[in-house]
Amino acid sequence: MTYREDIEGIDAAILMHPKVWEASGHVENFTDPMVDCRNCKSRFRIDILAETVSTKKKQKVLNALENKIKNNPEQLQKFQKFFDRRNETEEYMESAFNGFLEDPEFGKTLLNELTCPQCGNKETFTSARQFNLMFKTFIGPIEDSSAVVYLRPETAQGIYVNFLNVQGSARQKLPFGIAQIGKAFRNEINTKNFLFRTREFEQMEMQYFVNPAEDKKWYDYWKQQRIEWFASLGMNRDKLRFHDHPPNKLAHYAKEAADIEYEFPFGWGEIEGIHNRTDFDLSRHEQFSGKSLKYFDEESKAKITPFIIETSAGASRSFMAFLVDAYNEEQVKDEKRVVLKFHPKLSPIKAAVLPLVNKDGMDIIAIKIEEDLRKRLKVFYDDKGAIGRRYRRQDEAGTPFCITVDTQTLSDKTVTVRERDSMNQERISSDRISEYLYNKIYL
Ligand code: GAP
């Protein structure tokens, strides 16, 4: 995004006026349905509880429910509207099952059939209740309702309210985007799987403002661009896929939506969402703030409310996917080698500088190389232990290149560069190291 002429960067506030979150729909709609076990007091998100029930059991429970209401035409009609038997996919049945659990009429019957995963008791669940995921706090010394503010649950809204500021000062024309990386906070009830679901996480979002007539074109474009981005940074293509949201599962703001999913060791999980948010957000912020967010189109001389195509990636969640994808264990001779095969752009350390031994001036040359490289790249100096051990330590950290100063360096000023994945070594002149690394990492 940084190097595209049609994208600008921003760092918006985490605490914004509470009306921002009313306008966005988060106060009303950013909820998860939850149930409590009356016996052990555990609280579960409906979809997480549903994950503990086998597909077979779900089928059985739905059949029993349909049978129970078969003589009540009104209820039966509602049931069939929720659950169209013509769609035989497992995914559809699972999603219908979750919908039934949330429903005030059918939910109770279904929940009574399930056992609590925590204490193992049956018929102990309360009905589903909506639980807002935003963290609340107060501005100023008085903790009353007029002082409530929210920690942002997504970075996107900070972009929408600043849309015209950025467009005007950067003199951008449609289509153009505003991107930001920053913290988001959600009061998740069930955090799980390390960085996959946390309460405080990092998002990297980009909102692309387009002429409404071109929304489909840009939605398809960004879907493709974003999956390619993961692949271009070395992620295994077989472990990447799209999950297109069916129309009945779309968020309140979306006309079209797709997740990019990665196959983690615990199953497929979303790492990024691409949404066509239409003019929903800009219109709502206009309505709640009383300020125009319309864009003046020079060509048609008309004021328009652009549509927004959003690419919303979790930085921490994507990082975890890159980490899992890069992890390799290999047999090298009699030894197991653990290596993180990060794309060099993602490696936290770009090169390690190692004197073969700490004598004859090799250490002095190596320190000089390290000091020189450090001005441009994140490098690491290591002179502790046998050279083989030092290579292995860098393999485990995912360092793509190791530069070794050895006896030959003393006579001809060359060093060896060892490449992490192939373990091949080549000799280059020490005054070319910086250029060599730059070309290998960034070009
Ligand atoms: N602005 C749209 C939006 O926030 P989202 O699907 O709720 O959409 C976008 O979140 C991305 O943020 C997800 O694809 C995921 O990578 C990341 N994300 C969401 N909730 C998260 C959590 N609790 N922990 C870590 N990452 C999370």
Residues whose N, C-alpha, C, O or C-beta is under 5 A from the ligand:
A	BS01	GAP	P153 E154 A156 R186 E188 L195 F196 R197 T198 F201 E270 I271 E272 G273 S312 A313 G314 R317
